[in-house]
Structure formats: structure tokens, C-alpha cells
Amino acid sequence: IARLLSDGSPDGGFGGGDGRRTIDFGNDDAAYGVVVHRDSRITVVGFANDAQGDGRAAVARLQRGGGLDTMFNGDGLMTARSPDGDPVFAYDAVLQPDGRLVVVGETFDGTAGKFFAMRLRADGRLDGTFGGDGRVLVNIGDGEDTGWRVALTDSGRIVVAGWCVF
């Protein structure tokens, strides 16, 4: 993650003083989405492969200066698989007014994909009031479906946009 000043130069108050912060989940990782909180904390979403090479939705929350926020899941990091156990890749997130975070992406079983969404409480735990265990799958077509972006309506509904193959 890099944080820049308004003139494009590295923000020396972030990371190790060079404006950068590397987040390591232990294997191959990638970041795709970022949410900046009102208090300047930063949440990053993407995927992290486990030891077997299966992708997991990965979420990291950083403090204002770039250190991991240990109030989030105990160490600032969390990963999740889909409800059906398939690999998950997270691409975007949105912060709800109550502090809960909605993360979207895709899950893929080898032949077909589905939109994936999960909601986390402010402390980084899955929110069981969302889909029963904090995670939901939406199958739009018979082929691969991918949720790329998420937004909230004024009334609080969650809108996920992406693509699908019929």
C-alpha cells in the first residue's frame, strides 16, 4: 500500500517513513480494493493463497500511520473462504455507516463462479446477521460470475456490479 501527498510525493507519515506499507499474509497475496475510514484508518481487500494454493478473501486494516490495527480480528488481518469451501477472491469493499464492512468478489469451483459477498463487524469478525454466517453467494448465470464493485444506496441497500457468462 502506498499513501501519497496531494502533490504526488510519498507521505513520510505513513509506513516506514517512505509512504509505503507491505502486508504479508504468508503466501501469494494481492490487493484490489481500499477503503479509507473517516478517522483515516485504511482497510485493504484482496486475496491470500493458503499453504495449498487456494485463494481466500483477505482483509487488512491499518492504523492511520500504516501499522496493523490489532482491534481488527486481533492482529489486523483476516481471511475467509466461501460458504461452500471454494476459493474466494475479494475485489472491492464499502464501509456502512454503522462501521460494518461489505466485501465483494468471486468464488470459483473449477467450472463455474459466483458473486461472493461477506460482511464484517467493526472488530473484523463475520457478521452472522448477513446471510446467516456473514457470507452469501449469488449465482447469476450458468458460467463464471464475478462481483467487481460494491456500493450502498441512500436507503442502505447493497448493490454489487460485475460480469457473468451465460
Order of alpha helices (4+ residues) and beta strands (2+ residues): beta-beta-beta-beta-beta-beta-beta-beta-beta-beta
